[in-house]
C-alpha cells in the first residue's frame, strides 16, 4: 500500500511539474553529461520508522541527441532506507531509460529509516548512479535521522518521568490519570500525530530551563511549500486539556505549538485556594483555534508568550488569573482571524466576586488597530472585557492595543497604548524581508526603540523569557529588547 501511495504521489508531482513548465532551457552541454536540478538532494529531517515526504530531482539531457541511460540505481540498494522512482515507475534498478534531446526525466526519492544504535542525530547518505556511454555519474542524497519512541495510546497511572534521550511520538492520546504525575525533564520532546491530544486528570510538571526547553509540537518535518516548513504550520494536533480534577501543574520554559485548540484548562466553583497552573517562561503559539483557554481556573503566568491564533488568543472565563511580564500577541496570517487577543468574561454560574484578572508589566498587541471617529466611541483593538468584569480587572504598567484614555474606567494604571505597526517593533513578524514573502517565522522580541522598552515597573523577576537579565528599568512583556542592531538582521 505504501509503494502504491509513493507511485501515486510521484505521478501527481510529475503532472504538476509538467503543467508548470519545469523543463530548463539552458545552453546544451557539448560533453554529453547529465545535469541535475540540484547538486545534492537534502531530504527532510526524519524520525526513525516514519516515511519521508517525496522529494524530486530533474535529470537533464542538454545534448542535441537522445540519450539512452543503460542503468539507474541506488549505490546501496534499499539497505540504507532510501527508495527511488523514475518518471512514475518504482523499483530498485531501471534500465534503458531514454531522455530525448534537450529534455529531462524526474527522479522521485523517499526514505524510511530504522532505529539506530545512537540516539544522537545521524547523517545518512546514499547515491543515485547513472550509467551511460561507458561513463557513470553520481547524485548524492543526504538525510538526518533521529530515533524516536512511539505509542498509539499512553496511559500514565503512576508517577513517571519522560527523559530527553528520545522524542516520544503519540499517535492518538496521552492521558495522565488522577493521582498520577507526569514529569517532562529538561529537553523532553513530545510529538503529536494529526488527531492526537493530551488529557491531564492528575498533574503535569514540565521542567524546562532557558537553554534546554521542553518542546510539544506536531511530527511533520517536510515542507508545505519550498520556503515554509511544517514546523511553522498550525492545526497539526488537537489539544492539551487540564481537567477540573487536575491540580498543581507547572509549565517551566516549555514551548507548545502548531495545534488546533492549544491548551484548555477547566476548574470548578468555588475556586481552589491553590493555582491549578503556574507557568514560567512558557511559549504557547500558532494555533488554529485558541492558544490558551482558562475556565474558572486559578493560574499564574510569568514571562510567558501567548501568540498567534485563528480564534481568541487568551480566552479567560471567570477564575482568578495573574499575568506578569507576559507577551500576548496575535499576528496570525494563515486565515482571517475570528477572535480578540485577550477576552475576559464571567463563567456560567459563577459569582462575579470570585473572579479577578491582574495584568502587570504585560504587552497585549495584535493586528486589529483602534479606530477613532469623531463623536463616536473608539472601536477595534485587541481587548474585550465583559461589563460585569471591568471592576475585577487591573492593568498595571502595561502596553495595550486598546483605547485606554477614552475607555479606562479606572482599570488602567500607568499604561501605554500600542499604535506602532508590528514590523517596526518586533524582530520577526512572519515575513522574509529579503525576498519580500511570508515565511511564518516569528520572534516577538522588541527592538531597542520599541515604545514599551524600559517602561515596566521593577519586580522580583530578574530575567526574561530568554534568560536575559532584566535591568533596573525593565521592559514590558516577556522579552528584554534584542541586543542586535536592526540592520544586522533585516536586509
N, C-alpha and C positions, 0 to 999 in steps of 0.2 A: 504493500500500500504506500510506503514511504517513497519507493522508487517511482511509483505512478505519479505521486504528487510532485516529485522532483522533475519528471519529464513534463508534466502539465505546466508547472511554474516556469520552466525553461522555455517552453513554446510561447507562453504569454509574453515573457521578456523579449523573445526573438521578434514576435509580431510587432510589439511596441517599438522596438529599435528600428525595424524596417519602416514603420509608419513615420517615425521621427527623422528618417533620413540620416542614419548614423554612419553611413559609409564616408570615409575621409578621402578626399581627392588631392592628396599631396603629390609632389612630383614622383615619377616612377623610379624604383630602385634598380639601377642597371646591373648590380651584382646578383640579383635574384634572391636576396634574403627575404625571409618573412619579417614583417614588423608587427608590433603589438601595441594595443591601445594603452598599455602600462608596462613599465619595466619589471615590476614585481607586483603580484597580486596580494594585497594585505587583506586578510579576512577580518571579520569582526572579532572582538574579544569573546571567547566562548567558554561555556561551562561544560564539564565532562558529562557525557551521555546525553547531551542536548544538541539536536541538529542545528546547524547554522542556517542563515538565510542563503539564498542563491546569489552568487557573485558572477559577473560577466566580464570576459576579455574578448576583444575583437582581434582576429588574426588577419592581417592584410597581405595580399599578393599585389605588390605595386609594379610588377613587371608587365610587359606587353603581351606575354603569353600565358595561357592557362598553366597552372602548376598542380602536379599530382603529388600529394603528400603520402608517401608509402605507408607511414605508420605514425599514429599519435597515441601516447600512453603516459601514465604516471611512472616516475622512476621507481617508486616503491610499491606500485600497485595499490591495493586497499590497506596495506599494512599500517600506514601512518594515520588512516582515518579520513583521508580526502577522497572525493569522488568527482568524476568529470562527466560531462555530457557535451557532445559535439553536434551543433546545429539540430538539437532536439532528440538525438539518439544517445541512449545511455549504454554504458559498458565499461570494460577495463582497457580494451585495445581497439583502435579504429584504423582501418587500412584503406588505402587508395581513396583519400578524400581530395576531390577536385576543387580548386579555387580558381574561378575564371580570371582572366587578366583584369587587373585594376579592381578586383572585388575582394570580399572578405568572408570569413566564417565566424560564428560565435562559439566560444568555449564557455560552458557554464560549470561552476565549481561550487561544491558544498562540502561540509566536513561534519563528522560526529566523532568525538574523541573519547577514549576510555579513561577510567581513573588512572592517575599516575602515582608513582611511589612518593613523590614530594608534593606537599600541599602548596608550596610557593608557586607563583605563575610560571608556566613552562612555555618556551618558544618552540613550536613545532613547524617543521618545514618539509616541503617536498618540491618536485619539479615536474612540469609537463614537458615531455620530449617530442620533438617533431623531426622526422627523418625524411629527407627528400634529396634528389640529385646527388647522392653519395655524400651528403653532409647532414649534420644534426644541429638543431637549435634548442635552446632551453628557456623556459619561463618559470621563474621561481615563485613558490607560494609560501606565505607565512601566516601563522595564527598564534595568538597567545591563548592558553587554556588554563582554567582554574578548576581544581577539584571541588565538588560540592556534595553535601548530603541532601537527600530528597525524601520527602514524606507526602503522602496524599492527605492524611488527617493526623495531626499530632495532638494528643490529649495530655496535658500536664496535670496530674492529680496528686503530685507531691513536689516538694521544693526541688528545683532543677536550675542549673546554670549553663547557659549557652556560651561557649567559648568562641574565640576569634580565629581558630585554626582554619575552618572551612565555612563558607556561606551555607546557610540552610534554606533549601527551596521547598516551599509549601504549595502544593497544587490546589488544595481545597480549603483547609481550615486549620488554624492553631487555636486551641481552647485551653485556657488556664482555669481550672475548676476552683470553686470557692474553698478557701482554706489552704490553697497551694500558692507558691510564689515562684515566678519565672524571673531569673536574673539574666540580663544581657551584659556580658563582660565588655570592657573597652575593646572596640574594633569589631564587635559582633556584627554580622551581616545577614539580614533576613530578606530573602527573595520571595515574592508572592506571585502566584500564577494569575491568569486572567480573571477568574471569578473567586479568587481566594480572599478570605477575611480572617481577622484575629478577634477573638472574643475573650475578654478578661472578666471572670467572675471572682477570682481571687486577687492576686497582687502582681503587678509588673514593676520590676526595678531595672531600669535601663541605665547602665553605669558608664556611659561615655565620658571622655575627657577632651579638653580643647584640641589636642593634637592626635587623638585617636577616637573619633566619633563612632557611635553606633549608627548603622545605616539600615533603613527599611524601605524597600522600593520594589518595582517590578523586575522581571527577569530578563526582558528583551535587551539585546545589545546591538542589534542591527540598525539600519538607517531607514527612517521614513522617507526621506529624500537625501541626496548626497550630502547636504550640509546640515541635516538635523538627525541626530541620533535619538533612538527611542528613550534614552535616559532624560530627554527633555520633553517627552510626550505624556500628557495626563491620561487618566482613565484606564490604567493597566491592571488594577486590582480593586477590590470592593471597599473595605473599611477596616478600621480598628475600633472596637467597641468596648467601652468600660461600662459594665452593667451596674445596676444600683447596689448590688451586693459587694462590689469591688471597693477596697479601701487601701490607703497607704501607698499609692502608686508614686513612682519617681521617674522623671524623664530628664536625664542629665546629658547634655551635649549629644543629642540624638537627632538625626535627620530622617524625616518621613516624607516621601514624595511620590507623586505621579499616580495617585489613586483616584477613585471615583468620589467617595464621600469622606475622605480624610479620617479624622479622629472624632468619635461620637462618645460623649460622656453623659451618663444618666445617674441622677441622685434621687433623693426622696425628701419629702417634707414631713416633720420639721428637719432642717438641715443638721447634718452631723457636726460635732464640735471640731473635728479634725479635718484637714484638707483631704479631699479624695485624690487630688493630683498636685504635686509640687514639681514644676519644670524649671530647669536652669540651662540656658544656652541651647535650647532646642529649636530646630527649624522644621516647620510643617508647611509644605509648599506644593503648588502645581496640581490642584485637584479639580476634577470635572464636576464636582458638586461643591460642598462646603469644605473649608480647611479644618475648622475646629468648631464643634457644637457642644455647648455646655447647658444641660437641662437640669435645673435645681441642684447644682453642684457647687461645693465649696472648693476653690482651687487657687493656686498662686503661680504666676508666670513671671520669671525674672530673666532678663537678657535673651528673650525669645524672638524669633522671626516667624510670623504667620503671614503667608503671602500667596497671591495669585490663585484665584478660584473662579469658576464659572458662576457659582452661586455665592451666597454671603460668605465672606472670609472668616470672620469670628462672629458666630451666632450664639448669643447668650440669652437664655430664657430663665429668669429668676436666679436663685442661688446667690452665692457671695463670691465675687471674682476680684482678684487683685492682679494688676498688671504693672510691673516696674521695669523700666528701661527696655520696653519691647518695641519692635518694628512690625507694624501691622499694615501691609501694603497690598494693593491689588491693581496690577497692570496686566491681567490675563489677556492674552491675544489670540487664543485658539478659536474663540467664538464670541458672539455678542453676550456680554455679561448680564446676569439675572438678579444680582443682589448687591447690597452695600458691603463696604469693607468691615464695618462694625455695626452690629444691630443688637439692641438690648431691649427685651420685652419682659413682661411678667409671665411666669409659668402658670399654666392652667391649675386652678385650685390652690395656688399659693397666696399667702398674705403678703402685701406689699412690704410690711415691716421686716420680713425675713430676708429680703433681698438687698444687695448692695453691689456697686461697681466702683472700685477705686483705681484710677489710672494715673500713674505718676511717671514723669520723665519718658513719656512714650510718644512715638510717632504713629499717626494714623493717616494714611495717604492712599491715593488711587487716581484713576483716570477721569473720574467724574468731578468736574470743576463746579464751583459755586457760581450760580447765575444770579445777577442782580439787575432788577428792572425797577426804575423809579416808581415809587408809590406802591410797590408790592413787596411782600416778604421774600427774602432770598430763597432760591431753590437749588437743589442738587447737593453736591458734596458727598462725603463718604461715611457719614454717621447718621444712624436712625435710632432715636430714643422714644420709647413709649412714654406718653404724657404722664402715666402713673409712676414711671421710674425716674423721672427727672430729679426729684428731691432725694433719690437714693444714689445719685451719681456724682462723682467728683473727678474732674480732670485737673491735675496739678503739674505745672511746668511741662506742658505737652505741646507738640506741634501737630495741628489737625487740619485736614482739608474739610472744613465746615465753616459756616458763618458764625464766628464767635461773638463779635460785637453786637450784632442785631438779635442774636438768639441765645445769649449767655444764660439768662435766668439764674444767675448766681452759681452755676456749676463749674465754670472755668476760672482757674486761678493762675495768673502769670502764664497764659497760653498764647501761642502764636498760630496764625492761620497760614497754611501752606498755599502758596499761589504759583510757585515756580513749576515749569514742566519737568518731567522725570529725567529727560536726557541732559538736563543742566545740573542735576543734583546727585545722581547715582552713578556708580562706576559702570554697571552694565544693566541695560533695560531691554534685553531680548533682541538687540539689533547689532548686526555685524556692520559697524560703521565703515570699515574699509571697502566692503563690497556692496554696501547700502541694501542689505536684505536681512530679513528676520532669521536669527539663529536660536531664539528662545533660551538664551543663556542670561541669567540674571545675577547680579550682585548688588543688593540694596545697601551697600556701604556708601556713605556720602563722601563727596569731595570736600576738601577743607573749607570751601567757601559756601557750602550749603547753609541756609539761614538758621538751621537748628543746631549747628555745631557750637559747642561751649555755651549752650543755653539751658542746660539742665541744672537742677539743684543737687548739691553734694549729698550722697548717701553712703551706706557702708558697702556698696557694690564696687569693688576695687578694680575689676577687669570687665571687658566687654565680651561679646559672644565669641570673638576670635582669640581671646586670652590677652588682648592688649590692655595695658594699664590705663585706667581712667584718671585723668588729671584733676586738679582742684576745681576746674570749671569743666565738668563732664558734658558730653554730647547727648542730646535727646535721642532715644531709640536704643537698639541693641548694639549698634556699631559706633565705635570711635572712627573718625574720618580716615580715609586712605592716606598713607604716607607717600604714595607716589604722586607725581605731578600728572595732571590731566593729559598733557601732550605725550607722556611716556606710554600711555595705554591707548588713547584714542587717536587713530590715524588722522 
